[in-house]
C-alpha cells in the first residue's frame, strides 16, 4: 500500500477550506471557506494572499470565458 504526502501551501486560519481552483493564466490558487463566507487567492511565488468576504455563503468556484 502506498502512502500520500500532504504539504500545506499556505498557513491561514479558516473553518473549512474547499473548492480549490488553479488559474493557469494568473498562476494563482483560489479557494473558499463556505461557513466563513470567504474567497481566498494565493500567489505561490510571492506568498501573497488576498481574501474577499461574500454577502452570502459561496458554494463553489469556477472559471468562465471572457
mmCIF file of the N, C-alpha and C atoms, coordinates in Angstrom:
data_MODEL
# 
_entry.id   MODEL 
# 
loop_
_atom_site.group_PDB 
_atom_site.id 
_atom_site.type_symbol 
_atom_site.label_atom_id 
_atom_site.label_alt_id 
_atom_site.label_comp_id 
_atom_site.label_asym_id 
_atom_site.label_entity_id 
_atom_site.label_seq_id 
_atom_site.pdbx_PDB_ins_code 
_atom_site.Cartn_x 
_atom_site.Cartn_y 
_atom_site.Cartn_z 
_atom_site.occupancy 
_atom_site.B_iso_or_equiv 
_atom_site.pdbx_formal_charge 
_atom_site.auth_seq_id 
_atom_site.auth_comp_id 
_atom_site.auth_asym_id 
_atom_site.auth_atom_id 
_atom_site.pdbx_PDB_model_num 
ATOM 1   N N  . UNK A 1 1  ? 0.849   -1.179 0.000   1.00 0.00 ? 1  UNK A N  1 
ATOM 2   C CA . UNK A 1 1  ? 0.000   0.000  0.000   1.00 0.00 ? 1  UNK A CA 1 
ATOM 3   C C  . UNK A 1 1  ? 0.888   1.234  0.000   1.00 0.00 ? 1  UNK A C  1 
ATOM 4   N N  . UNK A 1 2  ? 0.670   2.128  -0.928  1.00 0.00 ? 2  UNK A N  1 
ATOM 5   C CA . UNK A 1 2  ? 1.474   3.351  -0.985  1.00 0.00 ? 2  UNK A CA 1 
ATOM 6   C C  . UNK A 1 2  ? 0.777   4.458  -0.217  1.00 0.00 ? 2  UNK A C  1 
ATOM 7   N N  . UNK A 1 3  ? 1.581   5.362  0.352   1.00 0.00 ? 3  UNK A N  1 
ATOM 8   C CA . UNK A 1 3  ? 1.027   6.473  1.116   1.00 0.00 ? 3  UNK A CA 1 
ATOM 9   C C  . UNK A 1 3  ? 1.088   7.760  0.325   1.00 0.00 ? 3  UNK A C  1 
ATOM 10  N N  . UNK A 1 4  ? 0.432   8.746  0.846   1.00 0.00 ? 4  UNK A N  1 
ATOM 11  C CA . UNK A 1 4  ? 0.415   10.064 0.234   1.00 0.00 ? 4  UNK A CA 1 
ATOM 12  C C  . UNK A 1 4  ? 1.034   11.060 1.193   1.00 0.00 ? 4  UNK A C  1 
ATOM 13  N N  . UNK A 1 5  ? 1.773   11.998 0.655   1.00 0.00 ? 5  UNK A N  1 
ATOM 14  C CA . UNK A 1 5  ? 2.328   13.086 1.457   1.00 0.00 ? 5  UNK A CA 1 
ATOM 15  C C  . UNK A 1 5  ? 1.529   14.345 1.147   1.00 0.00 ? 5  UNK A C  1 
ATOM 16  N N  . UNK A 1 6  ? 1.079   15.019 2.181   1.00 0.00 ? 6  UNK A N  1 
ATOM 17  C CA . UNK A 1 6  ? 0.310   16.248 2.010   1.00 0.00 ? 6  UNK A CA 1 
ATOM 18  C C  . UNK A 1 6  ? 1.088   17.392 2.626   1.00 0.00 ? 6  UNK A C  1 
ATOM 19  N N  . UNK A 1 7  ? 1.329   18.423 1.841   1.00 0.00 ? 7  UNK A N  1 
ATOM 20  C CA . UNK A 1 7  ? 2.039   19.603 2.317   1.00 0.00 ? 7  UNK A CA 1 
ATOM 21  C C  . UNK A 1 7  ? 1.106   20.807 2.258   1.00 0.00 ? 7  UNK A C  1 
ATOM 22  N N  . UNK A 1 8  ? 1.114   21.603 3.307   1.00 0.00 ? 8  UNK A N  1 
ATOM 23  C CA . UNK A 1 8  ? 0.337   22.846 3.309   1.00 0.00 ? 8  UNK A CA 1 
ATOM 24  C C  . UNK A 1 8  ? 1.034   23.853 2.405   1.00 0.00 ? 8  UNK A C  1 
ATOM 25  N N  . UNK A 1 9  ? 0.276   24.521 1.553   1.00 0.00 ? 9  UNK A N  1 
ATOM 26  C CA . UNK A 1 9  ? 0.863   25.527 0.670   1.00 0.00 ? 9  UNK A CA 1 
ATOM 27  C C  . UNK A 1 9  ? 0.822   26.913 1.292   1.00 0.00 ? 9  UNK A C  1 
ATOM 28  N N  . UNK A 1 10 ? -0.037  27.082 2.297   1.00 0.00 ? 10 UNK A N  1 
ATOM 29  C CA . UNK A 1 10 ? -0.152  28.388 2.943   1.00 0.00 ? 10 UNK A CA 1 
ATOM 30  C C  . UNK A 1 10 ? -0.788  28.199 4.307   1.00 0.00 ? 10 UNK A C  1 
ATOM 31  N N  . UNK A 1 11 ? -0.349  28.958 5.279   1.00 0.00 ? 11 UNK A N  1 
ATOM 32  C CA . UNK A 1 11 ? -0.870  28.853 6.635   1.00 0.00 ? 11 UNK A CA 1 
ATOM 33  C C  . UNK A 1 11 ? -1.901  29.951 6.867   1.00 0.00 ? 11 UNK A C  1 
ATOM 34  N N  . UNK A 1 12 ? -3.172  29.592 6.812   1.00 0.00 ? 12 UNK A N  1 
ATOM 35  C CA . UNK A 1 12 ? -4.244  30.561 7.036   1.00 0.00 ? 12 UNK A CA 1 
ATOM 36  C C  . UNK A 1 12 ? -5.328  29.879 7.874   1.00 0.00 ? 12 UNK A C  1 
ATOM 37  N N  . UNK A 1 13 ? -5.800  30.574 8.887   1.00 0.00 ? 13 UNK A N  1 
ATOM 38  C CA . UNK A 1 13 ? -6.855  30.022 9.735   1.00 0.00 ? 13 UNK A CA 1 
ATOM 39  C C  . UNK A 1 13 ? -8.191  30.122 9.009   1.00 0.00 ? 13 UNK A C  1 
ATOM 40  N N  . UNK A 1 14 ? -8.919  29.021 8.971   1.00 0.00 ? 14 UNK A N  1 
ATOM 41  C CA . UNK A 1 14 ? -10.246 29.027 8.361   1.00 0.00 ? 14 UNK A CA 1 
ATOM 42  C C  . UNK A 1 14 ? -11.055 27.902 8.961   1.00 0.00 ? 14 UNK A C  1 
ATOM 43  N N  . UNK A 1 15 ? -12.340 27.955 8.739   1.00 0.00 ? 15 UNK A N  1 
ATOM 44  C CA . UNK A 1 15 ? -13.212 26.895 9.243   1.00 0.00 ? 15 UNK A CA 1 
ATOM 45  C C  . UNK A 1 15 ? -13.020 25.636 8.409   1.00 0.00 ? 15 UNK A C  1 
ATOM 46  N N  . UNK A 1 16 ? -13.301 25.741 7.113   1.00 0.00 ? 16 UNK A N  1 
ATOM 47  C CA . UNK A 1 16 ? -13.108 24.609 6.192   1.00 0.00 ? 16 UNK A CA 1 
ATOM 48  C C  . UNK A 1 16 ? -12.707 25.172 4.833   1.00 0.00 ? 16 UNK A C  1 
ATOM 49  N N  . UNK A 1 17 ? -11.508 24.859 4.372   1.00 0.00 ? 17 UNK A N  1 
ATOM 50  C CA . UNK A 1 17 ? -11.065 25.292 3.047   1.00 0.00 ? 17 UNK A CA 1 
ATOM 51  C C  . UNK A 1 17 ? -11.549 24.297 2.000   1.00 0.00 ? 17 UNK A C  1 
ATOM 52  N N  . UNK A 1 18 ? -12.227 24.788 0.958   1.00 0.00 ? 18 UNK A N  1 
ATOM 53  C CA . UNK A 1 18 ? -12.822 23.901 -0.038  1.00 0.00 ? 18 UNK A CA 1 
ATOM 54  C C  . UNK A 1 18 ? -12.713 24.489 -1.442  1.00 0.00 ? 18 UNK A C  1 
ATOM 55  N N  . UNK A 1 19 ? -13.056 23.666 -2.410  1.00 0.00 ? 19 UNK A N  1 
ATOM 56  C CA . UNK A 1 19 ? -13.202 24.067 -3.806  1.00 0.00 ? 19 UNK A CA 1 
ATOM 57  C C  . UNK A 1 19 ? -11.951 24.737 -4.378  1.00 0.00 ? 19 UNK A C  1 
ATOM 58  N N  . UNK A 1 20 ? -10.774 24.088 -4.252  1.00 0.00 ? 20 UNK A N  1 
ATOM 59  C CA . UNK A 1 20 ? -9.574  24.719 -4.805  1.00 0.00 ? 20 UNK A CA 1 
ATOM 60  C C  . UNK A 1 20 ? -9.670  24.852 -6.325  1.00 0.00 ? 20 UNK A C  1 
ATOM 61  N N  . UNK A 1 21 ? -9.175  25.964 -6.827  1.00 0.00 ? 21 UNK A N  1 
ATOM 62  C CA . UNK A 1 21 ? -9.201  26.240 -8.266  1.00 0.00 ? 21 UNK A CA 1 
ATOM 63  C C  . UNK A 1 21 ? -7.878  26.892 -8.657  1.00 0.00 ? 21 UNK A C  1 
ATOM 64  N N  . UNK A 1 22 ? -7.133  26.235 -9.526  1.00 0.00 ? 22 UNK A N  1 
ATOM 65  C CA . UNK A 1 22 ? -5.886  26.800 -10.038 1.00 0.00 ? 22 UNK A CA 1 
ATOM 66  C C  . UNK A 1 22 ? -6.195  27.596 -11.295 1.00 0.00 ? 22 UNK A C  1 
ATOM 67  N N  . UNK A 1 23 ? -5.749  28.852 -11.337 1.00 0.00 ? 23 UNK A N  1 
ATOM 68  C CA . UNK A 1 23 ? -5.933  29.696 -12.523 1.00 0.00 ? 23 UNK A CA 1 
ATOM 69  C C  . UNK A 1 23 ? -4.604  29.700 -13.276 1.00 0.00 ? 23 UNK A C  1 
ATOM 70  N N  . UNK A 1 24 ? -4.504  28.977 -14.405 1.00 0.00 ? 24 UNK A N  1 
ATOM 71  C CA . UNK A 1 24 ? -3.224  28.873 -15.102 1.00 0.00 ? 24 UNK A CA 1 
ATOM 72  C C  . UNK A 1 24 ? -2.713  30.191 -15.662 1.00 0.00 ? 24 UNK A C  1 
ATOM 73  N N  . UNK A 1 25 ? -3.587  31.076 -16.098 1.00 0.00 ? 25 UNK A N  1 
ATOM 74  C CA . UNK A 1 25 ? -3.157  32.363 -16.636 1.00 0.00 ? 25 UNK A CA 1 
ATOM 75  C C  . UNK A 1 25 ? -2.558  33.265 -15.573 1.00 0.00 ? 25 UNK A C  1 
ATOM 76  N N  . UNK A 1 26 ? -3.157  33.268 -14.397 1.00 0.00 ? 26 UNK A N  1 
ATOM 77  C CA . UNK A 1 26 ? -2.672  34.095 -13.288 1.00 0.00 ? 26 UNK A CA 1 
ATOM 78  C C  . UNK A 1 26 ? -1.592  33.401 -12.469 1.00 0.00 ? 26 UNK A C  1 
ATOM 79  N N  . UNK A 1 27 ? -1.518  32.069 -12.596 1.00 0.00 ? 27 UNK A N  1 
ATOM 80  C CA . UNK A 1 27 ? -0.626  31.262 -11.760 1.00 0.00 ? 27 UNK A CA 1 
ATOM 81  C C  . UNK A 1 27 ? -0.956  31.480 -10.279 1.00 0.00 ? 27 UNK A C  1 
ATOM 82  N N  . UNK A 1 28 ? -2.243  31.452 -9.966  1.00 0.00 ? 28 UNK A N  1 
ATOM 83  C CA . UNK A 1 28 ? -2.717  31.662 -8.598  1.00 0.00 ? 28 UNK A CA 1 
ATOM 84  C C  . UNK A 1 28 ? -3.736  30.597 -8.230  1.00 0.00 ? 28 UNK A C  1 
ATOM 85  N N  . UNK A 1 29 ? -3.788  30.324 -6.935  1.00 0.00 ? 29 UNK A N  1 
ATOM 86  C CA . UNK A 1 29 ? -4.716  29.346 -6.385  1.00 0.00 ? 29 UNK A CA 1 
ATOM 87  C C  . UNK A 1 29 ? -5.849  30.068 -5.669  1.00 0.00 ? 29 UNK A C  1 
ATOM 88  N N  . UNK A 1 30 ? -7.078  29.688 -5.986  1.00 0.00 ? 30 UNK A N  1 
ATOM 89  C CA . UNK A 1 30 ? -8.267  30.234 -5.330  1.00 0.00 ? 30 UNK A CA 1 
ATOM 90  C C  . UNK A 1 30 ? -8.930  29.115 -4.540  1.00 0.00 ? 30 UNK A C  1 
ATOM 91  N N  . UNK A 1 31 ? -9.578  29.464 -3.444  1.00 0.00 ? 31 UNK A N  1 
ATOM 92  C CA . UNK A 1 31 ? -10.388 28.513 -2.692  1.00 0.00 ? 31 UNK A CA 1 
ATOM 93  C C  . UNK A 1 31 ? -11.383 29.279 -1.840  1.00 0.00 ? 31 UNK A C  1 
ATOM 94  N N  . UNK A 1 32 ? -12.328 28.559 -1.259  1.00 0.00 ? 32 UNK A N  1 
ATOM 95  C CA . UNK A 1 32 ? -13.369 29.201 -0.465  1.00 0.00 ? 32 UNK A CA 1 
ATOM 96  C C  . UNK A 1 32 ? -13.441 28.597 0.932   1.00 0.00 ? 32 UNK A C  1 
ATOM 97  N N  . UNK A 1 33 ? -14.012 29.360 1.830   1.00 0.00 ? 33 UNK A N  1 
ATOM 98  C CA . UNK A 1 33 ? -14.423 28.888 3.151   1.00 0.00 ? 33 UNK A CA 1 
ATOM 99  C C  . UNK A 1 33 ? -15.912 29.216 3.227   1.00 0.00 ? 33 UNK A C  1 
ATOM 100 N N  . UNK A 1 34 ? -16.741 28.222 2.946   1.00 0.00 ? 34 UNK A N  1 
ATOM 101 C CA . UNK A 1 34 ? -18.185 28.447 2.850   1.00 0.00 ? 34 UNK A CA 1 
ATOM 102 C C  . UNK A 1 34 ? -18.743 29.016 4.141   1.00 0.00 ? 34 UNK A C  1 
ATOM 103 N N  . UNK A 1 35 ? -18.428 28.379 5.267   1.00 0.00 ? 35 UNK A N  1 
ATOM 104 C CA . UNK A 1 35 ? -19.004 28.783 6.555   1.00 0.00 ? 35 UNK A CA 1 
ATOM 105 C C  . UNK A 1 35 ? -18.626 30.210 6.936   1.00 0.00 ? 35 UNK A C  1 
ATOM 106 N N  . UNK A 1 36 ? -17.416 30.637 6.565   1.00 0.00 ? 36 UNK A N  1 
ATOM 107 C CA . UNK A 1 36 ? -16.956 31.992 6.901   1.00 0.00 ? 36 UNK A CA 1 
ATOM 108 C C  . UNK A 1 36 ? -17.324 33.009 5.818   1.00 0.00 ? 36 UNK A C  1 
ATOM 109 N N  . UNK A 1 37 ? -17.948 32.547 4.716   1.00 0.00 ? 37 UNK A N  1 
ATOM 110 C CA . UNK A 1 37 ? -18.332 33.424 3.594   1.00 0.00 ? 37 UNK A CA 1 
ATOM 111 C C  . UNK A 1 37 ? -17.122 34.142 2.994   1.00 0.00 ? 37 UNK A C  1 
ATOM 112 N N  . UNK A 1 38 ? -16.013 33.408 2.793   1.00 0.00 ? 38 UNK A N  1 
ATOM 113 C CA . UNK A 1 38 ? -14.777 33.999 2.287   1.00 0.00 ? 38 UNK A CA 1 
ATOM 114 C C  . UNK A 1 38 ? -14.324 33.311 1.005   1.00 0.00 ? 38 UNK A C  1 
ATOM 115 N N  . UNK A 1 39 ? -13.703 34.105 0.113   1.00 0.00 ? 39 UNK A N  1 
ATOM 116 C CA . UNK A 1 39 ? -12.983 33.607 -1.057  1.00 0.00 ? 39 UNK A CA 1 
ATOM 117 C C  . UNK A 1 39 ? -11.538 34.048 -0.883  1.00 0.00 ? 39 UNK A C  1 
ATOM 118 N N  . UNK A 1 40 ? -10.601 33.137 -1.132  1.00 0.00 ? 40 UNK A N  1 
ATOM 119 C CA . UNK A 1 40 ? -9.176  33.416 -0.956  1.00 0.00 ? 40 UNK A CA 1 
ATOM 120 C C  . UNK A 1 40 ? -8.438  33.251 -2.275  1.00 0.00 ? 40 UNK A C  1 
ATOM 121 N N  . UNK A 1 41 ? -7.324  33.984 -2.405  1.00 0.00 ? 41 UNK A N  1 
ATOM 122 C CA . UNK A 1 41 ? -6.439  33.839 -3.559  1.00 0.00 ? 41 UNK A CA 1 
ATOM 123 C C  . UNK A 1 41 ? -5.006  33.852 -3.051  1.00 0.00 ? 41 UNK A C  1 
ATOM 124 N N  . UNK A 1 42 ? -4.206  32.924 -3.543  1.00 0.00 ? 42 UNK A N  1 
ATOM 125 C CA . UNK A 1 42 ? -2.803  32.828 -3.143  1.00 0.00 ? 42 UNK A CA 1 
ATOM 126 C C  . UNK A 1 42 ? -1.909  32.865 -4.369  1.00 0.00 ? 42 UNK A C  1 
ATOM 127 N N  . UNK A 1 43 ? -0.885  33.715 -4.315  1.00 0.00 ? 43 UNK A N  1 
ATOM 128 C CA . UNK A 1 43 ? 0.183   33.710 -5.310  1.00 0.00 ? 43 UNK A CA 1 
ATOM 129 C C  . UNK A 1 43 ? 1.312   32.886 -4.697  1.00 0.00 ? 43 UNK A C  1 
ATOM 130 N N  . UNK A 1 44 ? 1.516   31.646 -5.148  1.00 0.00 ? 44 UNK A N  1 
ATOM 131 C CA . UNK A 1 44 ? 2.510   30.788 -4.508  1.00 0.00 ? 44 UNK A CA 1 
ATOM 132 C C  . UNK A 1 44 ? 3.953   31.262 -4.677  1.00 0.00 ? 44 UNK A C  1 
ATOM 133 N N  . UNK A 1 45 ? 4.238   32.055 -5.701  1.00 0.00 ? 45 UNK A N  1 
ATOM 134 C CA . UNK A 1 45 ? 5.605   32.546 -5.885  1.00 0.00 ? 45 UNK A CA 1 
ATOM 135 C C  . UNK A 1 45 ? 5.963   33.621 -4.865  1.00 0.00 ? 45 UNK A C  1 
ATOM 136 N N  . UNK A 1 46 ? 5.050   34.535 -4.611  1.00 0.00 ? 46 UNK A N  1 
ATOM 137 C CA . UNK A 1 46 ? 5.335   35.620 -3.664  1.00 0.00 ? 46 UNK A CA 1 
ATOM 138 C C  . UNK A 1 46 ? 4.845   35.308 -2.256  1.00 0.00 ? 46 UNK A C  1 
ATOM 139 N N  . UNK A 1 47 ? 3.909   34.351 -2.142  1.00 0.00 ? 47 UNK A N  1 
ATOM 140 C CA . UNK A 1 47 ? 3.313   34.053 -0.847  1.00 0.00 ? 47 UNK A CA 1 
ATOM 141 C C  . UNK A 1 47 ? 2.207   35.019 -0.463  1.00 0.00 ? 47 UNK A C  1 
ATOM 142 N N  . UNK A 1 48 ? 1.896   35.958 -1.348  1.00 0.00 ? 48 UNK A N  1 
ATOM 143 C CA . UNK A 1 48 ? 0.852   36.943 -1.042  1.00 0.00 ? 48 UNK A CA 1 
ATOM 144 C C  . UNK A 1 48 ? -0.527  36.314 -1.157  1.00 0.00 ? 48 UNK A C  1 
ATOM 145 N N  . UNK A 1 49 ? -1.342  36.631 -0.169  1.00 0.00 ? 49 UNK A N  1 
ATOM 146 C CA . UNK A 1 49 ? -2.709  36.138 -0.151  1.00 0.00 ? 49 UNK A CA 1 
ATOM 147 C C  . UNK A 1 49 ? -3.670  37.315 -0.114  1.00 0.00 ? 49 UNK A C  1 
ATOM 148 N N  . UNK A 1 50 ? -4.805  37.140 -0.765  1.00 0.00 ? 50 UNK A N  1 
ATOM 149 C CA . UNK A 1 50 ? -5.865  38.142 -0.716  1.00 0.00 ? 50 UNK A CA 1 
ATOM 150 C C  . UNK A 1 50 ? -7.163  37.411 -0.407  1.00 0.00 ? 50 UNK A C  1 
ATOM 151 N N  . UNK A 1 51 ? -8.072  38.081 0.259   1.00 0.00 ? 51 UNK A N  1 
ATOM 152 C CA . UNK A 1 51 ? -9.349  37.447 0.572   1.00 0.00 ? 51 UNK A CA 1 
ATOM 153 C C  . UNK A 1 51 ? -10.482 38.442 0.418   1.00 0.00 ? 51 UNK A C  1 
ATOM 154 N N  . UNK A 1 52 ? -11.661 37.913 0.153   1.00 0.00 ? 52 UNK A N  1 
ATOM 155 C CA . UNK A 1 52 ? -12.865 38.715 -0.020  1.00 0.00 ? 52 UNK A CA 1 
ATOM 156 C C  . UNK A 1 52 ? -13.995 38.087 0.785   1.00 0.00 ? 52 UNK A C  1 
ATOM 157 N N  . UNK A 1 53 ? -14.703 38.903 1.559   1.00 0.00 ? 53 UNK A N  1 
ATOM 158 C CA . UNK A 1 53 ? -15.886 38.427 2.273   1.00 0.00 ? 53 UNK A CA 1 
ATOM 159 C C  . UNK A 1 53 ? -17.078 38.535 1.328   1.00 0.00 ? 53 UNK A C  1 
ATOM 160 N N  . UNK A 1 54 ? -17.841 37.465 1.228   1.00 0.00 ? 54 UNK A N  1 
ATOM 161 C CA . UNK A 1 54 ? -19.007 37.408 0.359   1.00 0.00 ? 54 UNK A CA 1 
ATOM 162 C C  . UNK A 1 54 ? -20.268 37.771 1.147   1.00 0.00 ? 54 UNK A C  1 
ATOM 163 N N  . UNK A 1 55 ? -21.287 38.312 0.474   1.00 0.00 ? 55 UNK A N  1 
ATOM 164 C CA . UNK A 1 55 ? -22.525 38.664 1.167   1.00 0.00 ? 55 UNK A CA 1 
ATOM 165 C C  . UNK A 1 55 ? -23.318 37.442 1.634   1.00 0.00 ? 55 UNK A C  1 
ATOM 166 N N  . UNK A 1 56 ? -23.051 36.285 1.024   1.00 0.00 ? 56 UNK A N  1 
ATOM 167 C CA . UNK A 1 56 ? -23.683 35.036 1.440   1.00 0.00 ? 56 UNK A CA 1 
ATOM 168 C C  . UNK A 1 56 ? -22.661 33.916 1.267   1.00 0.00 ? 56 UNK A C  1 
ATOM 169 N N  . UNK A 1 57 ? -23.019 32.712 1.681   1.00 0.00 ? 57 UNK A N  1 
ATOM 170 C CA . UNK A 1 57 ? -22.084 31.590 1.613   1.00 0.00 ? 57 UNK A CA 1 
ATOM 171 C C  . UNK A 1 57 ? -21.792 31.214 0.158   1.00 0.00 ? 57 UNK A C  1 
ATOM 172 N N  . UNK A 1 58 ? -20.518 31.246 -0.254  1.00 0.00 ? 58 UNK A N  1 
ATOM 173 C CA . UNK A 1 58 ? -20.189 30.798 -1.613  1.00 0.00 ? 58 UNK A CA 1 
ATOM 174 C C  . UNK A 1 58 ? -20.317 29.280 -1.683  1.00 0.00 ? 58 UNK A C  1 
ATOM 175 N N  . UNK A 1 59 ? -20.764 28.770 -2.817  1.00 0.00 ? 59 UNK A N  1 
ATOM 176 C CA . UNK A 1 59 ? -20.944 27.332 -2.956  1.00 0.00 ? 59 UNK A CA 1 
ATOM 177 C C  . UNK A 1 59 ? -19.789 26.639 -3.647  1.00 0.00 ? 59 UNK A C  1 
ATOM 178 N N  . UNK A 1 60 ? -19.144 27.323 -4.584  1.00 0.00 ? 60 UNK A N  1 
ATOM 179 C CA . UNK A 1 60 ? -18.048 26.738 -5.357  1.00 0.00 ? 60 UNK A CA 1 
ATOM 180 C C  . UNK A 1 60 ? -17.388 27.843 -6.168  1.00 0.00 ? 60 UNK A C  1 
ATOM 181 N N  . UNK A 1 61 ? -16.264 27.503 -6.794  1.00 0.00 ? 61 UNK A N  1 
ATOM 182 C CA . UNK A 1 61 ? -15.572 28.417 -7.701  1.00 0.00 ? 61 UNK A CA 1 
ATOM 183 C C  . UNK A 1 61 ? -15.489 27.771 -9.072  1.00 0.00 ? 61 UNK A C  1 
ATOM 184 N N  . UNK A 1 62 ? -15.566 28.586 -10.108 1.00 0.00 ? 62 UNK A N  1 
ATOM 185 C CA . UNK A 1 62 ? -15.415 28.097 -11.477 1.00 0.00 ? 62 UNK A CA 1 
ATOM 186 C C  . UNK A 1 62 ? -14.900 29.236 -12.343 1.00 0.00 ? 62 UNK A C  1 
ATOM 187 N N  . UNK A 1 63 ? -14.095 28.896 -13.338 1.00 0.00 ? 63 UNK A N  1 
ATOM 188 C CA . UNK A 1 63 ? -13.627 29.896 -14.296 1.00 0.00 ? 63 UNK A CA 1 
ATOM 189 C C  . UNK A 1 63 ? -14.661 30.040 -15.397 1.00 0.00 ? 63 UNK A C  1 
ATOM 190 N N  . UNK A 1 64 ? -14.649 31.211 -16.038 1.00 0.00 ? 64 UNK A N  1 
ATOM 191 C CA . UNK A 1 64 ? -15.523 31.415 -17.189 1.00 0.00 ? 64 UNK A CA 1 
ATOM 192 C C  . UNK A 1 64 ? -14.748 32.139 -18.276 1.00 0.00 ? 64 UNK A C  1 
ATOM 193 N N  . UNK A 1 65 ? -15.165 31.951 -19.498 1.00 0.00 ? 65 UNK A N  1 
ATOM 194 C CA . UNK A 1 65 ? -14.516 32.618 -20.624 1.00 0.00 ? 65 UNK A CA 1 
ATOM 195 C C  . UNK A 1 65 ? -14.942 34.078 -20.656 1.00 0.00 ? 65 UNK A C  1 
ATOM 196 N N  . UNK A 1 66 ? -13.967 34.943 -20.997 1.00 0.00 ? 66 UNK A N  1 
ATOM 197 C CA . UNK A 1 66 ? -14.318 36.345 -21.168 1.00 0.00 ? 66 UNK A CA 1 
ATOM 198 C C  . UNK A 1 66 ? -13.926 37.235 -20.117 1.00 0.00 ? 66 UNK A C  1 
# 
